[in-house]
Amino acid sequence: MDTVEKLGILGMGAKYDMCGCGRVSEDDYINNGIYRVKTASGTCSIFKVLLSNECTRDCAYCQNRIQRDIPRTTIAPEDMARLFIQLFRQRKVQGLFLSSGIQPNSSTSMDNLIKTAQILRQRYNYKGYIHMKILPGASTAHIEAAATVANRLSINLEVPDAEHLKMLSRSKRYADLAGGMEYINKLRQKGIRISQTTQFIVGAADESDRDIVYATWKLKERFSLARTYFSAFTPVIDTPLENKAPTPLIRETRLYQVDFLFRQYGFTPDHLVFDNSGHLLQDVDPKTAFALHNPQLYPIEINKADYQTLLLIPGIGPISAKRIEAMRRAGKITDPMQLKATGAVLKHLLPFVTINGKYYPSLDAASKGGQQLTLWDYNAAGNKRAGIISA
């Protein structure tokens, strides 16, 4: 098998690991391990690849699980480092995401990941981005070594707790995974400049959104994670879950929205609305669901709300909230179009605010003065209930 064939196998083998801002679509797979990903600073290309897809683990959802009859291959650290640096110098990629299946000697798999990064740093003087996966069962020595050569480390929990993990794997221990995350956090507290992420496979173990949300919150508080990634379960042929229905992508989307609310908006799990099954509402985003479920808090007067209250208004984010504050220092806001200039989304925010004492439940109503505003509340089953607030 030549190198191109190996890269085709190992590049696709890393497909379900998240390393940018969420799901990588089929259109984002370029070739041979190169993926287009979205980051906070824009779009870039990442070389996202496994060193080996040989694996001794039995994860019920995984395309690389030991029981599957698929082509297996491995690339040596020296070859992988050389391939990456060629792509980097040709400006085809801007960073490296490196993972591996777990070989019979699990320490060998981590040794090879670390060696690849060391060659890039020391032999090729590569100073760019490396995201390295810490494999289940990795020793503290491996984690320390990885932290000296990578910018970001990740341990994928995949599920909210130990009970759900038992449904997916007999060979992984939740305590080991969480212990590895704890050790990475200790290294950060000692001053080592390394960020940490994790990932959930949404729906694989029949967990609810509430289960994932509360786990995400606890991980954020405990480990100060840079990101939490969510991947909607997709069945893989010749696995125990091949006949399980795929998880709707809307669940993945809603969980990402919650993660942003946690990290940028000051939300906590208590702000969120779940249906009787423990899932986030699918027909509205979590922030709007909060507003609809708490009509006693709305409408909010745009000229009086402090920064944190502005963030409770659908259609207003951290940047637009700061711009609104700056605009108010120059004088009262009296017209909806002034809010549009801040980057706020008018169609989302208008039903939840007053502007200088007037309601504008829609753009069409902007020229008609004060009107009635209909807000919607949700009961525990996720069903809508109307409530009227008079102007």
C-alpha positions as CSV (number, residue, x, y, z in Angstrom):
1,M,0.0,0.0,0.0
2,D,1.5,3.3,-1.0
3,T,1.5,6.5,1.0
4,V,-1.4,8.1,-0.8
5,E,-3.6,5.0,-0.2
6,K,-2.6,5.1,3.5
7,L,-3.5,8.7,3.8
8,G,-6.9,8.1,2.2
9,I,-7.6,5.5,4.9
10,L,-6.1,7.3,7.8
11,G,-7.5,10.7,6.8
12,M,-11.1,9.4,6.7
13,G,-10.4,7.5,9.9
14,A,-10.1,10.8,11.7
15,K,-13.3,12.2,10.2
16,Y,-15.5,12.1,13.3
17,D,-13.0,13.9,15.6
18,M,-13.9,17.6,15.9
19,C,-11.1,20.1,15.8
20,G,-12.6,23.3,14.5
21,C,-15.9,25.0,15.3
22,G,-18.1,22.0,15.0
23,R,-19.1,19.5,12.4
24,V,-17.0,19.1,9.2
25,S,-19.3,18.5,6.3
26,E,-18.6,16.2,3.3
27,D,-17.8,19.3,1.3
28,D,-15.1,20.2,3.8
29,Y,-13.1,17.0,3.2
30,I,-10.6,18.0,0.6
31,N,-8.4,14.9,0.2
32,N,-5.9,12.6,2.0
33,G,-6.5,14.0,5.5
34,I,-6.9,17.7,4.6
35,Y,-10.1,19.2,6.0
36,R,-11.5,22.8,5.8
37,V,-12.5,23.9,9.3
38,K,-13.9,27.1,10.7
39,T,-12.2,28.8,13.6
40,A,-12.7,32.0,15.6
41,S,-10.4,33.9,13.2
42,G,-11.7,32.5,10.0
43,T,-11.5,29.4,7.8
44,C,-8.3,27.3,7.4
45,S,-7.2,23.9,6.3
46,I,-6.2,21.3,8.9
47,F,-4.3,18.1,8.3
48,K,-6.5,15.8,10.4
49,V,-5.2,12.3,10.4
50,L,-4.6,9.1,12.3
51,L,-1.1,7.6,12.6
52,S,-2.8,4.2,12.7
53,N,-6.3,2.9,12.4
54,E,-5.4,-0.4,14.1
55,C,-7.2,-0.4,17.4
56,T,-7.7,-2.9,20.2
57,R,-10.8,-1.1,21.6
58,D,-14.4,-2.2,21.1
59,C,-16.4,1.1,21.0
60,A,-19.8,0.2,19.7
61,Y,-20.1,3.4,17.5
62,C,-16.6,3.5,16.0
63,Q,-15.5,2.8,12.5
64,N,-12.1,1.6,13.8
65,R,-13.3,-0.8,16.5
66,I,-11.3,-4.0,16.7
67,Q,-14.1,-6.3,15.4
68,R,-14.6,-4.5,12.1
69,D,-13.1,-6.1,9.0
70,I,-11.6,-3.0,7.3
71,P,-8.2,-2.2,5.7
72,R,-5.7,-1.4,8.5
73,T,-2.6,0.6,8.1
74,T,0.0,2.7,9.9
75,I,2.3,5.5,9.0
76,A,5.6,5.9,10.9
77,P,6.2,9.2,12.8
78,E,9.1,10.2,10.5
79,D,7.0,9.8,7.4
80,M,4.0,11.6,8.9
81,A,6.1,14.5,10.0
82,R,7.7,14.8,6.6
83,L,4.3,14.6,4.8
84,F,2.8,17.3,7.0
85,I,5.8,19.7,6.7
86,Q,5.6,19.4,2.9
87,L,1.9,20.3,2.9
88,F,2.6,23.2,5.3
89,R,5.4,24.6,3.2
90,Q,3.2,24.3,0.1
91,R,0.6,26.3,2.1
92,K,-2.0,23.6,1.7
93,V,-2.6,23.3,5.4
94,Q,-2.2,25.6,8.4
95,G,-2.2,23.1,11.3
96,L,-2.1,19.5,12.4
97,F,-4.7,17.4,14.3
98,L,-3.1,14.1,15.2
99,S,-4.7,11.0,16.7
100,S,-4.4,7.3,16.4
101,G,-6.1,4.0,17.1
102,I,-4.8,2.1,20.1
103,Q,-2.4,-0.6,19.3
104,P,-1.8,-3.7,21.4
105,N,0.9,-1.9,23.3
106,S,-1.1,1.3,24.1
107,S,2.0,3.2,25.2
108,T,3.5,2.7,21.7
109,S,0.6,4.6,20.2
110,M,1.2,7.6,22.4
111,D,4.9,7.4,21.9
112,N,4.4,7.6,18.2
113,L,2.1,10.6,18.4
114,I,4.5,12.5,20.6
115,K,7.5,11.5,18.4
116,T,5.7,12.9,15.3
117,A,5.3,16.3,17.0
118,Q,8.8,16.3,18.4
119,I,10.2,15.7,14.9
120,L,8.2,18.6,13.6
121,R,9.3,21.0,16.4
122,Q,12.9,20.0,16.6
123,R,14.0,18.8,13.1
124,Y,11.7,21.0,11.0
125,N,11.5,23.9,13.4
126,Y,7.7,24.0,12.9
127,K,6.2,26.5,15.3
128,G,2.5,26.3,14.2
129,Y,-0.6,24.6,15.6
130,I,-0.7,21.0,16.8
131,H,-3.8,19.5,18.4
132,M,-3.0,16.0,19.8
133,K,-5.4,13.4,21.0
134,I,-4.5,11.9,24.4
135,L,-5.5,8.2,24.0
136,P,-7.4,6.3,26.7
137,G,-5.0,4.8,29.3
138,A,-2.2,7.3,28.5
139,S,0.2,7.7,31.4
140,T,0.9,11.0,33.2
141,A,4.4,10.9,31.6
142,H,2.8,10.8,28.2
143,I,0.5,13.7,28.9
144,E,3.4,15.8,30.2
145,A,5.5,15.0,27.1
146,A,2.5,15.8,24.8
147,A,2.0,19.1,26.6
148,T,5.6,20.2,25.7
149,V,5.0,19.8,21.9
150,A,1.3,20.5,21.3
151,N,-0.8,23.6,21.5
152,R,-4.0,21.7,22.4
153,L,-4.7,18.3,24.0
154,S,-8.1,16.5,24.0
155,I,-9.5,13.5,25.7
156,N,-12.9,12.5,24.3
157,L,-15.3,11.5,27.0
158,E,-18.0,10.8,24.3
159,V,-20.8,10.4,27.0
160,P,-21.9,12.2,30.2
161,D,-21.0,9.6,32.8
162,A,-19.7,6.1,33.5
163,E,-23.1,4.4,33.2
164,H,-23.6,5.6,29.7
165,L,-20.0,4.6,28.8
166,K,-20.7,1.0,29.8
167,M,-23.3,1.0,27.0
168,L,-20.7,1.8,24.4
169,S,-17.4,0.1,25.5
170,R,-16.2,-2.7,27.7
171,S,-12.6,-1.6,27.5
172,K,-12.8,2.1,28.4
173,R,-13.1,3.4,32.0
174,Y,-14.7,6.8,32.5
175,A,-12.5,7.4,35.6
176,D,-9.4,7.0,33.5
177,L,-10.6,9.5,30.9
178,A,-11.7,12.1,33.6
179,G,-8.4,11.5,35.4
180,G,-6.4,12.4,32.3
181,M,-8.4,15.6,31.9
182,E,-7.7,16.4,35.5
183,Y,-4.0,16.0,35.0
184,I,-4.0,18.2,31.9
185,N,-5.7,20.9,34.0
186,K,-3.0,20.5,36.7
187,L,-0.3,21.1,34.1
188,R,-2.2,24.3,33.0
189,Q,-2.3,25.5,36.6
190,K,1.4,25.0,36.8
191,G,1.8,27.5,34.0
192,I,2.2,25.2,31.0
193,R,0.5,26.9,28.1
194,I,-1.8,24.2,26.8
195,S,-5.6,24.3,26.0
196,Q,-7.9,21.4,26.5
197,T,-11.1,20.2,24.7
198,T,-13.4,17.1,24.8
199,Q,-16.1,15.7,22.6
200,F,-19.5,14.0,23.0
201,I,-21.1,11.5,20.6
202,V,-24.7,12.8,20.8
203,G,-27.3,10.1,21.1
204,A,-25.1,7.0,20.9
205,A,-25.9,5.9,24.4
206,D,-29.5,7.2,24.5
207,E,-28.5,10.0,26.9
208,S,-30.6,13.1,27.0
209,D,-29.6,16.6,26.2
210,R,-30.0,17.4,29.8
211,D,-27.4,14.8,30.7
212,I,-24.9,16.3,28.2
213,V,-25.7,19.9,29.2
214,Y,-25.0,19.3,32.9
215,A,-21.9,17.3,32.1
216,T,-20.7,20.1,29.8
217,W,-21.3,22.7,32.5
218,K,-19.4,20.6,35.2
219,L,-16.5,20.1,32.8
220,K,-16.3,23.8,32.0
221,E,-16.3,24.7,35.6
222,R,-13.8,22.0,36.6
223,F,-11.3,22.1,33.8
224,S,-11.8,25.5,32.1
225,L,-12.2,23.7,28.7
226,A,-11.4,25.8,25.6
227,R,-14.2,24.1,23.7
228,T,-16.6,21.2,24.0
229,Y,-17.4,19.5,20.7
230,F,-20.6,17.6,19.8
231,S,-21.0,15.0,17.1
232,A,-24.4,13.7,16.3
233,F,-24.3,9.9,16.2
234,T,-24.1,8.4,12.8
235,P,-24.5,4.6,12.5
236,V,-21.5,2.7,11.0
237,I,-22.0,-0.6,9.2
238,D,-20.7,-3.7,10.9
239,T,-20.9,-2.3,14.4
240,P,-23.4,-3.1,17.2
241,L,-25.2,0.2,16.5
242,E,-25.4,-0.1,12.7
243,N,-29.2,-0.3,12.9
244,K,-29.7,2.5,15.4
245,A,-31.3,5.6,13.9
246,P,-28.9,8.5,13.4
247,T,-29.2,11.4,15.8
248,P,-30.9,14.4,14.3
249,L,-28.4,17.2,13.5
250,I,-30.6,19.7,15.3
251,R,-29.6,18.2,18.6
252,E,-25.9,18.8,17.8
253,T,-26.8,22.4,16.8
254,R,-28.7,23.1,19.9
255,L,-25.9,21.8,22.1
256,Y,-23.3,24.0,20.4
257,Q,-25.6,27.0,21.0
258,V,-25.8,26.1,24.7
259,D,-22.0,25.8,24.9
260,F,-21.7,29.3,23.4
261,L,-24.3,30.6,25.9
262,F,-22.2,29.1,28.7
263,R,-18.9,30.6,27.5
264,Q,-20.0,34.0,26.2
265,Y,-23.4,34.9,27.6
266,G,-23.2,34.0,31.3
267,F,-25.9,31.4,31.0
268,T,-26.1,28.4,33.4
269,P,-28.0,25.1,33.1
270,D,-30.8,26.7,35.1
271,H,-31.5,29.1,32.2
272,L,-32.3,26.3,29.8
273,V,-35.7,24.8,28.8
274,F,-36.0,21.0,28.3
275,D,-39.0,19.0,27.2
276,N,-40.3,16.0,29.1
277,S,-37.7,13.7,27.5
278,G,-34.9,15.9,28.7
279,H,-34.1,17.3,25.3
280,L,-33.6,20.9,24.3
281,L,-36.5,22.4,22.3
282,Q,-36.0,21.8,18.6
283,D,-38.2,24.5,17.1
284,V,-36.4,27.4,18.8
285,D,-32.9,28.1,19.9
286,P,-32.0,27.8,23.7
287,K,-31.8,31.6,24.2
288,T,-35.1,32.3,22.6
289,A,-36.6,29.3,24.5
290,F,-35.5,31.0,27.8
291,A,-37.2,34.3,26.8
292,L,-40.4,32.5,25.7
293,H,-40.5,30.5,28.9
294,N,-40.0,33.6,31.1
295,P,-42.4,36.3,29.8
296,Q,-42.4,38.0,33.2
297,L,-38.9,39.3,32.3
298,Y,-39.9,40.8,29.0
299,P,-40.1,43.2,27.2
300,I,-36.8,44.8,28.2
301,E,-36.3,48.5,27.8
302,I,-33.2,48.8,25.5
303,N,-32.2,52.1,27.0
304,K,-32.1,50.9,30.6
305,A,-30.7,47.3,30.4
306,D,-27.2,46.6,31.7
307,Y,-24.8,44.5,29.7
308,Q,-25.8,41.2,31.2
309,T,-29.5,41.9,30.7
310,L,-28.9,42.8,27.1
311,L,-27.4,39.4,26.6
312,L,-30.7,37.8,27.7
313,I,-32.4,39.4,24.6
314,P,-32.6,37.1,21.5
315,G,-30.7,38.6,18.6
316,I,-28.2,40.5,20.8
317,G,-24.7,39.0,21.3
318,P,-21.6,40.2,23.2
319,I,-20.4,42.5,20.4
320,S,-23.8,44.1,19.7
321,A,-24.4,44.5,23.4
322,K,-21.2,46.5,23.8
323,R,-22.1,48.6,20.8
324,I,-25.6,49.3,22.3
325,E,-23.9,50.5,25.5
326,A,-21.6,52.8,23.5
327,M,-24.5,54.1,21.5
328,R,-26.5,55.0,24.6
329,R,-23.7,57.1,25.9
330,A,-24.2,59.4,23.0
331,G,-28.0,59.6,23.6
332,K,-31.2,57.5,23.8
333,I,-32.0,54.9,21.2
334,T,-35.3,55.8,19.7
335,D,-35.5,53.8,16.4
336,P,-35.1,50.1,15.6
337,M,-32.7,50.9,12.8
338,Q,-30.2,52.2,15.3
339,L,-30.1,48.7,16.8
340,K,-29.5,47.2,13.4
341,A,-26.4,49.3,13.1
342,T,-25.0,47.5,16.1
343,G,-25.1,44.1,14.4
344,A,-28.1,42.9,16.4
345,V,-30.7,40.8,14.6
346,L,-33.9,42.9,14.5
347,K,-36.3,40.1,13.6
348,H,-35.2,38.1,16.7
349,L,-35.0,41.0,19.2
350,L,-38.0,43.2,18.5
351,P,-40.6,41.0,20.1
352,F,-38.7,41.1,23.4
353,V,-37.8,44.8,23.8
354,T,-39.2,48.3,24.1
355,I,-37.3,51.2,22.5
356,N,-37.7,54.4,24.4
357,G,-41.0,53.1,25.8
358,K,-42.5,51.8,22.6
359,Y,-43.1,48.2,21.3
360,Y,-42.1,47.2,17.8
361,P,-43.1,43.5,17.6
362,S,-42.1,43.5,13.9
363,L,-40.3,45.8,11.4
364,D,-43.7,46.4,9.7
365,A,-45.0,47.8,13.0
366,A,-42.1,50.2,13.4
367,S,-44.0,53.2,12.0
368,K,-47.3,52.5,13.9
369,G,-46.4,53.4,17.5
370,G,-47.2,51.3,20.5
371,Q,-48.9,48.0,19.9
372,Q,-49.7,44.7,21.7
373,L,-46.9,42.3,22.0
374,T,-47.7,38.5,22.0
375,L,-45.1,36.4,23.9
376,W,-45.1,32.7,24.1
377,D,-44.5,30.5,27.1
378,Y,-43.7,26.8,27.2
379,N,-45.1,24.3,29.6
380,A,-43.0,21.3,30.9
381,A,-44.0,19.3,27.8
382,G,-42.7,21.9,25.5
383,N,-46.1,23.0,24.3
384,K,-46.7,26.7,23.6
385,R,-49.0,28.9,25.7
386,A,-49.8,32.5,24.6
387,G,-49.4,35.5,26.9
388,I,-50.3,39.1,26.0
389,I,-48.5,42.1,27.2
390,S,-50.3,45.4,26.4
391,A,-48.6,48.5,25.3
